[in-house]
Amino acid sequence: MSKKKRRKKKILSLEAVAILNNMVYVPERNNRTMKQMFEFFKNDTEKTIRKAIGELIDFGYVSVNENGILSVNKNKVSDLSKI
């Protein structure tokens, strides 16, 4: 499914879901830089990780501050439990 179709249907890719799950449930994977994320997910390519994190940012599940720190949007994630 293309990125445009996923966004329209509000469907995250499996890679994005895996990274979000890790960021939510493994505290040392939240509030980290992209480089640190590459180190955590050594079995995936940088391209795959960048794409998945970009998707999470586009959907509003992750934000990036001015220092490049990636953080989970806890308000958005709590909405998932209501589904």
Residue, then its C-alpha position, 0 to 999 in steps of 0.5 A: m500500500s502506498k504512503k498516500k493510501r496508508r495516510k488516507k486510511k490512517i494505517l501504519s506500516l508494520e515497521a512503524v508499529a514496531i518502532l512505536n511499540n518499542m518507544v512506548y514500552v521500552p523507556e530507553r527507546n523514547n526521547r532519543t535521536m535518529k542515530q540512537m534509533f539506528e543503534f537500537f534497531k540494528n537488524d533494519t536499514e537506516k532507510t527503513i527506520r527513517k521511513a517508519i519514523g517519518e510515518l509516525i511523525d506524519f501521523g502525529y504519534v512521534s514528534v521531533n524537537e529542535n535538538g532532533i530528539l524523537s518523543v512519543n506523543k502520549n496523548k495520541v498513543s492513548d487514543l489508540s487504546k480507545i479503538 
